[in-house]
Amino acid sequence: MTTTTMTTSTLTERANGLWVVQHGAGPDVLLIGGLGDPVESWQFQLTGLADSFRMTAFDNRGAGRPPLPDGPLTVESMADDAASVLRAAGIDSAHVAGFSGGSVIAQELAIRHPDLVRSLVLVSTWARVDDYFRAMGHAWRWIVTNAPSERAFLEAFFVWIYTRRAHLDGTVSQIVEESLAFPHAASAEAIQRTLDAFLAHETADRLPEISVPALVLAGAEDVATPPHYGQVVADLIPGARFEVWEGEAHQPMQEAPDRFNRRVADFWRQVESTSRPSASSPSEDVVADAQFAEPVQ
């Protein structure tokens, strides 16, 4: 077991150029973000859970530091990227958590690379796209290129993402300002190509193949991925637990981080208490070559 707060050039190189951050010590957790969301979207978890778990997060291609690929961008290719992050870090298996688009990447990771996944936390997830989701995705695709400014796009987009209370108490305004100041924001092309990948997602017939413990969380006020989407996913994964959180929307790990962190930590500890394999850690040459970055604040 190691204690790290780093982004390493070696990890980035071994993970095919993806930007990777590690923080903390303990059983391994991999965090996967959603549409255009860089590692900073997990800041409350990277800092809040690091006392008990070694948290690893990365930017999906086109979301943050890594550029878009020259070839196709698919959920399958993003799941393979997630696998490359784990292997680059020398992690044999990890608890995997994903929100929104990151949750469907996590589904594919568990199906395509089952040996790498110890458990799943799927937040605001779906198994297949229906006409409602497709219309919403097309609206987002149009807004990102037709809004008069980046601010206007964010203000419109976040109506789908955050609770009414977050709009009224100034939280969304703060997130807008932070997003505008972020130097690695996803481009309109990246948003559209990633949306196209998420709109093509379909795992309903393969979710029963997943055999690891799974926790599916949905916000009762989520208008982007309403709770019944998550219910379908939980029903299809054998033994999955499903919870609907009253008063929460699409991103409870940001709006209710303390509650979220307690819940997922309890879930991971329960999984660990069953049959914990020996903890993995990065190989010596990865640690030796590490170039430490500032921790995510």
Buried (B, 14 or more C-beta within 10 A) or exposed (E): EBEBBBBBEBBBEBBBBBBBBBBBBBBBBBBBBBBBBBBBBBBBBBBBBBEBBBBBBBBBBBBBBBEBBEEEBBBBBBBBBBBBBBBBBBBBBBBBBBBBBBBBBBBBBBBBBEEBBBBBBBBBBBBBBEEEBEEBBEEBBEBBEEBEEBEEBBBBBBEBBBBEBBBEEEBBEEBBEEBEEEEEBBBBEBBBBBBBBBBEBEBBEBBEEBEBBBBBBBBEBBEBBBBEBBBBBBBBBEEBBBEBBEEBBBBBBBBBBEEBBEBBBEBBEEBBEEEEEEBBBBEEEBBEEBEEBEBBE
